[in-house]
Structures are given as C-alpha cells and as structure tokens.
Amino acid sequence: MSVSIHPMSIVDPKAQLGAGVSIGPFCTVGPDVVLGEGVELVSHVVVAGRTSIGARTRIFPFASIGHPPQDVKYRGEPSTLSIGADCQIREGVTMNPGTEGGGMETVVGDRCFFLANSHVGHDCRLGNNIIFSNNVMCAGHVTIGNFAILSGGCGIQQFVRIGDHAFIGGGAGVLGDVIPFGAVRDNPAHLAGLNLIGLKRRNFTREQIHELRRAYRLLFADEGTLSERVEDVAAEFAGHPLVHEILDFIRAGGDKGLCVPRDVALVDR
C-alpha cells in the first residue's frame, strides 16, 4: 500500500509514515511524528512534536495534535504523545504531550472517539473505547478508564481519575474521582447512581447489574465512614469481581476526593 500525500501539504522527510497513510491538503507533519499503517489526515491537520499515531486512526480538519503542553512549567523537555489505533479525532480537537512533572507522556488508547473541539491535556492517560463528546475539557494529569463516556461541555479537573464504564453528564464540572460504573452530573458534579444504560448496552448480565446496585447502596449509605463501608462491602461481595473493581479504585486513592451522591460534592477517603 502506497503513501498518499497531497501536494499542498508539508511533511517533514524525517517523519515516519506507515503503509497506506493518506495525508490530505494543507496538513503539516513534523520530523518526529510517526503515523501508523492506514492513518488518514483528512485536511488542515497539524501533527507536531514526538507524536505517534496508531493504525487506521482518522484525524479531521483543524485538529492540533502534539504541540507543546499548555503548562507554564514546561521547559521544552522531550515529552511524547501516543495515540492508539482505530481512533476518530474530529474537527478542532487538541491533544498535548506530557511534561517532566507528569511522567513525560500523554497516552490515548485504541478505538477512542473525540468529537469536535474536545481537549486532552498534558500527562493524561486514557484507556480504550472512550468517547469525548463536543467541547469536553480534560485538564492535565487526568486518568480515564476503558469505555468511559464524557458528555458535551463537561470539564475534568487536573489529577482526577475516572473509572471504567463511567458516564459524565453534559456540562458537569468534575472535581473528584468517579468510581467505575458510576454516573455523575451537574456542576460541581455529584454521583447520580450507576451507568445502567451503559452496562446494559455492553451486555452485563442482570445478576451483575443487580449486585453492583446492591453494593452501591451499601457503599454510599449513611452509616459509618466510607472506609468502614468499603471493608463491609468487600466481605459481603468477596466473590464478585466487578464490585471489587470499585473497591480497589476507592482504596487506590488519588490526589482528589471522591464524587459521592446527593448534595455532597466530594468526600475524603
């Protein structure tokens, strides 16, 4: 498969282009860029820095990929941006590489879908099959698990963790960690239950969903401290790995508090 480069694009001869790469008009590709097999830059795309893009990923007009991080502490260190295979990166999306203060790399997994004007900040680590809807604002040092969905216009504060299969509502301001399978909404965001629609769509069984709901109610009951409830739930659901995904996430902790239900925005561990 031959490489196709439109004559109105500028591609540095040092860039590494896989078989079948297609670069449309008015694109710019820098010298340290690696484009995997079948990558397509539709038009007006700029890929800069030490950026690698996985096979068959498509990038649409006016996306800015790999330019220096929007961090006042960045001093030109040779950090990287790695984007997985089979992603869709729509118009106006911005993604930045890492910084010395955050591990030197930003990582995006496979089969992710970034709608127009969404942003992935420096030192973020994103899993697979994630959806960013239009205008999602993701600050630096954020971790997002597999199959998470972030609705339009939501904002994720730096250092927040979002678990697998979580759902973030439109316009939510997420200041704390979101448990796996959780759904949050509003600004500041609060936990509004489990992502039941997502669980059903991904073919979790009725029994699995029932156990997650029961564990959720116990975890966020009024009695005792969160730490005490975590241990009680761990004992009661010893044979339920999905429940233990939530418990492990809470135990792992992070720099932020935890999004919890009702009127309480965050809870300390």
PyMOL commands that set and color helices and strands:
alter all, ss='L'
color gray80, all
select helices_A, chain A and resi 100-102+196-201+206-219+226-236+241-252
alter helices_A, ss='H'
color red, helices_A
select strands_A, chain A and resi 4-5+10-11+16-17+22-23+28-29+34-35+40-41+46-47+50-53+58-59+64-65+80-83+88-89+94-95+105-108+113-114+119-120+125-126+131-132+137-138+143-144+149-150+155-156+161-162+167-168+173-174+182-185+190-194
alter strands_A, ss='S'
color yellow, strands_A
deselect
rebuild
show_as cartoon
